[in-house]
């Protein structure tokens, strides 16, 4: 058996098989990436006569509205404008600020996120834990994602900075086209 592995012919055959395998896997990856581009189509304004200014197309991956969170918890309010939507070729997310309704009341970003998450849990939203965590108590709430099956909510706050405003990201729970 060792003599067979030492022969040049066997080594050339093994090297050839490895090269063929690499070429085939590279070809499969190329075909998949090209099919992704074909599925997502051109970006808005590209490939359309007149720069795409004539009529708007509905994008199935539009960012969810801030209203999907429901009524804000007592003492808090949600703030999100049309320009608070950030998009990449696959999907769009909405940035929602969570602030206190009273200027005199000082609510930390941690407390605001916790209040929103508690209210969503009360509305039967599920909590997705990071990999390796088994119980919600194993990780801070800021590292979990809330979902109702259609919308996902993640904490995007910079909690370490002084006077940080609680910021939530809303996205579609459907996986992006890839």
C-alpha positions in Angstrom: 0.0 0.0 0.0 2.8 2.4 0.9 4.5 1.7 -2.5 1.3 2.6 -4.3 1.1 6.0 -2.4 4.8 6.7 -3.3 4.3 6.2 -7.0 4.3 9.3 -9.3 1.3 8.1 -11.1 -0.9 7.9 -8.0 0.3 11.4 -6.9 -0.6 12.9 -10.3 -4.0 11.3 -10.1 -4.6 12.6 -6.6 -3.4 16.1 -7.6 -5.7 16.0 -10.7 -8.7 15.1 -8.5 -8.0 17.9 -6.2 -7.7 20.4 -9.0 -10.9 19.2 -10.6 -12.7 19.5 -7.3 -11.5 23.0 -6.8 -12.6 24.0 -10.3 -16.0 22.4 -9.8 -16.6 24.1 -6.4 -15.4 27.4 -7.8 -17.8 27.0 -10.8 -20.7 26.2 -8.4 -19.9 29.3 -6.4 -19.8 31.5 -9.5 -23.2 30.1 -10.7 -24.8 30.8 -7.3 -23.5 34.3 -7.2 -24.7 35.0 -10.7 -28.1 33.7 -9.8 -28.2 35.9 -6.7 -27.6 39.0 -8.9 -30.4 37.8 -11.3 -32.8 37.3 -8.5 -32.3 40.7 -6.8 -32.4 42.6 -10.1 -31.0 46.0 -10.7 -31.0 48.6 -8.0 -33.7 51.3 -8.1 -32.9 53.8 -10.8 -30.6 51.3 -12.7 -31.7 49.6 -15.9 -34.8 51.7 -16.2 -35.3 54.4 -18.8 -35.2 57.9 -17.4 -33.3 56.9 -14.2 -36.4 55.2 -12.7 -38.2 58.4 -11.9 -41.4 57.1 -13.6 -43.5 55.4 -10.9 -42.2 53.5 -8.0 -41.9 49.7 -7.7 -42.8 48.0 -4.6 -39.9 46.4 -2.9 -40.7 43.2 -1.0 -37.9 43.9 1.4 -39.0 47.4 2.5 -38.2 48.3 6.1 -41.1 47.7 8.5 -42.9 50.7 9.9 -42.2 51.9 13.5 -45.9 51.2 14.2 -45.2 47.4 14.1 -43.8 47.8 17.6 -47.2 48.9 18.8 -47.8 51.6 21.5 -44.6 52.6 23.3 -44.3 51.7 27.0 -45.4 54.2 29.6 -43.1 57.2 29.7 -41.4 56.4 26.4 -42.1 57.3 22.8 -40.8 56.0 19.4 -39.3 58.3 16.8 -38.5 57.3 13.2 -38.6 59.4 10.1 -38.5 58.4 6.4 -34.8 59.1 6.3 -34.2 56.7 9.2 -34.3 53.8 6.7 -31.0 52.2 5.6 -30.8 49.9 2.7 -28.4 47.5 1.1 -29.0 45.5 -2.0 -30.6 42.7 -0.1 -32.8 44.4 2.5 -33.8 47.6 4.3 -33.9 48.3 8.1 -35.6 51.1 10.0 -33.8 52.9 12.8 -36.1 53.8 15.7 -35.1 56.0 18.6 -36.7 55.3 22.0 -36.9 58.4 24.2 -38.6 59.5 27.3 -41.8 61.5 26.9 -40.9 63.9 29.7 -37.7 65.9 29.6 -37.6 65.8 33.4 -37.5 62.0 33.5 -34.1 60.6 32.9 -34.4 57.1 31.3 -31.2 55.2 30.5 -30.8 53.5 27.2 -30.6 50.1 29.0 -33.9 50.8 30.8 -35.6 51.9 27.6 -34.6 48.8 25.7 -35.6 46.6 28.6 -39.0 48.3 28.8 -39.6 47.8 25.0 -38.4 44.2 25.1 -40.7 43.4 28.1 -43.7 45.0 26.4 -43.0 43.0 23.1 -42.7 39.8 25.2 -46.1 40.6 26.6 -47.5 40.9 23.1 -46.3 37.3 22.4 -43.1 38.2 20.5 -40.4 35.6 20.7 -36.8 36.2 21.8 -33.9 34.8 19.7 -30.8 34.2 21.7 -27.2 34.3 20.5 -25.5 31.0 19.7 -24.5 29.1 22.8 -27.0 30.7 25.1 -29.7 28.5 26.4 -31.7 30.8 28.7 -32.6 34.5 28.3 -31.0 35.1 31.7 -27.6 33.9 30.2 -27.1 37.0 28.1 -28.0 40.7 28.4 -31.2 41.7 26.6 -29.2 44.0 24.3 -27.6 40.9 22.7 -30.9 39.2 21.9 -33.4 39.8 19.0 -37.1 40.0 19.4 -39.4 38.7 16.6 -43.1 38.2 15.9 -42.3 36.0 12.9 -42.6 38.8 10.4 -40.4 41.6 12.0 -37.2 41.4 13.9 -36.1 44.0 16.4 -32.5 44.3 17.6 -30.8 46.7 20.0 -28.4 49.0 18.2 -27.6 51.4 21.0 -24.1 52.4 22.0 -24.8 51.8 25.7 -21.3 52.8 26.8 -21.6 56.5 26.0 -23.1 59.0 28.4 -26.6 60.1 27.6 -27.0 57.5 24.9 -30.5 57.4 23.3 -31.9 53.9 22.9 -31.8 52.8 19.3 -33.6 49.8 17.8 -33.3 48.3 14.3 -36.4 46.9 12.7 -36.0 44.5 9.8 -37.9 41.8 8.0 -37.8 38.3 9.6 -37.8 36.8 6.1 -34.3 35.9 5.0 -32.8 38.2 2.4 -32.4 37.0 -1.1 -28.9 35.5 -1.6 
